[in-house]
Amino acid sequence: MPEPLNAGGQTPPIEPPTGCTSTLIWRLARRLYADHQPGPDGWCLNCRPAILYPCVARQLADFGLATAMGHTAAAPHLANKGHHW
């Protein structure tokens, strides 16, 4: 499973940061990130009660944020490890 992009208590900023290579991908992925958060019971708040967190949409959001910053990897879960905003 991919690791959440929440690095050190920080969340990705709403506006694309400096160095972002695709503002459109950033804005779409950031919206998915905001919409698919974990609930206290371990379920995605937007997908409940069907999907445990991280749901597919949150995994795509993590991958999209990393891609918008120019990070590439063979698998989405490799693209965001250790990324700080």
N, C-alpha and C positions, 0 to 999 in steps of 0.2 A: 504494500500500500504506500502511496506517496505520503511524504511528510507534509504537514500543513506549512504554508508560507509564513506563519506567525513566528518570526525569528526574534527572539529576545523580547517578547511582549509587544513588538511592533506589528502593525498591520500595513499592508501596502497602501500608499496614499491614493486618494481618489484621482488626482491629476497625475498624468504620466510624469515620472521623475526624469531628471537629466540623464541622457544616455539611452532613453527609450527609443527603439528603432521603429516601432509601429504603434502610434497612438490609438488607432482604431482597435487593434487587438488588445491593447492595454485596457481601454475603456470597457470593452465587452467582457473580458476576463475579470476585471475588477467588479463588475456588476454581478457576475456569477459568484464570485468570492463573497460578496456581501449577502447575497440571497441564500447561500447554502452554508450555514453555520451549525455547529454541533449544539444539541440541546443537553440539558443536565442528565438526561437518561441515555445518552449515547446515540440518539437518532438525529438525522439531519432535520432541522426545523422545517424546512420547506418540503421535504420528501416524505416526512413521517406519515404513517407508521411503517412505510414499506422498506426503507433503506437505512442501514447503519451508516454512521459517519466514518470516513469521508465518502460521500456518494460520488457517483460518476461525474456529476456536474461540478462538484468541488475539485475533483481530480483534474478535470479539464480547465478549470479556472487557474489552478496552480501551474499547469503546463502552459497556459496562455500567457500568464504574467511573466514566466521565465522566458518564453519565446519572444515576447514584446521587448524584453531587455537584451535580446540577442544571444541568449543561452541556448545551446542545442545539445541534445543528448539522444541516445538510442531509445530511451524510455522516459516518460514524463516524470517518474519519481526520481530520476537522476538529475533532472534539470534544475531543481530548486533547492537542493541540499546546501545549507549554509548561506543562502542568499540573504543579504540584509538590504533593506530599503533605505 
